[in-house]
Amino acid sequence: MSDEVVLDQPEAEALAMGACLAAGATEATARSLVDATLSAALYGPATLGFPHMVDYLDSFREGRINCNPSPRCERPYPAFFVADADRGIAQLGFDLAFDDLVAAVRNFGLAIFTQTNSYTAGELGYYVRRLAGEGIVGIAATNANAMVVAKAGRPAVYSTNPMAFGFPLGEGSLPLIIDQASSATAYVNIVAAAAEGRSIPAGWALDEAGNETQDAKKALGGALLPFGGRKGANVALMVEMLSAGLSGGPWSLDTPSFREGSDSPAVGLTVVAMMPGRSDDSLVERARRQVDRLQQHGVFVPGVNGIEYPRSPSQGLKLPRAVFEAIVKITGA
């Protein structure tokens, strides 16, 4: 039996919707989460698609996510949106404010969306990919519970604190999307390695005693290391201030786990949206030419390289069999 299950896009979407609804989510919450999950599965890191959806489904059922939230959004300044996700998923609060955010960016040239009191943001690239689809440049930052040390031998003080950047490259082309953690690797990569019994590279994590380890299961009980030592820790701090600091959400040190217990992580998310110059500047086309030029020099351009676009709805999506079976079990099918 294969370790993977292949579904076409409508089948994957139906499976995901059924699982979300069976786990107690409302139609609106399910729709937002499924859209983000499919986006990650099609164009982002696969581990942040359906494998991460299992975390959401478990959290719906165990109380870490409010299944029927009423997100609120205020505008203390004309181009500054402040949202409260009401313990729901981050994607729903963003989706509800999206049209107004886009309108503000096109009017003022720049706008900011900041949100607190949500479950983890999921694939951070999703938010800037949505903006890029509207021809808008985006930067996003988020935090979660502490799992990254600033220095080996010290306690965990930051989450993986990712930052994402998106730049549109014109109609008919995928946007440039940079989405990476300030830790040496994303937490989901440790989880996947532990589940599959794989070792992890040196420099990724520490065990419970604070010693470097290549045992993924020991890393789950320990902490992650920042990329690039102190410089990576500085990036984590910057992300912490952009997400928790600007939104008023909990610092990573004060954030409950997103995988256990019944408390909401209530984390922060901040998205900065910018127009790529004036409409007659042709800066998007200029960026497209630069990306082509970089690719000719052998540069890997994230969000563009190795991704087929557009993808046919009938093209298969590969799900790890264990993930597929976990989702099917929740649907009751």
Helices and strands as residue ranges (DSSP letters): E 4-7, H 9-22, H 27-43, G 46-48, H 50-62, E 72-77, E 80-84, H 90-108, E 110-118, H 125-132, E 137-142, E 148-149, E 156-158, E 163-167, E 176-180, H 187-196, E 205-206, E 212-213, H 216-220, E 223-224, H 230-240, I 241-245, H 246-247, G 252-254, E 267-274, H 283-296, E 317-320, H 321-331
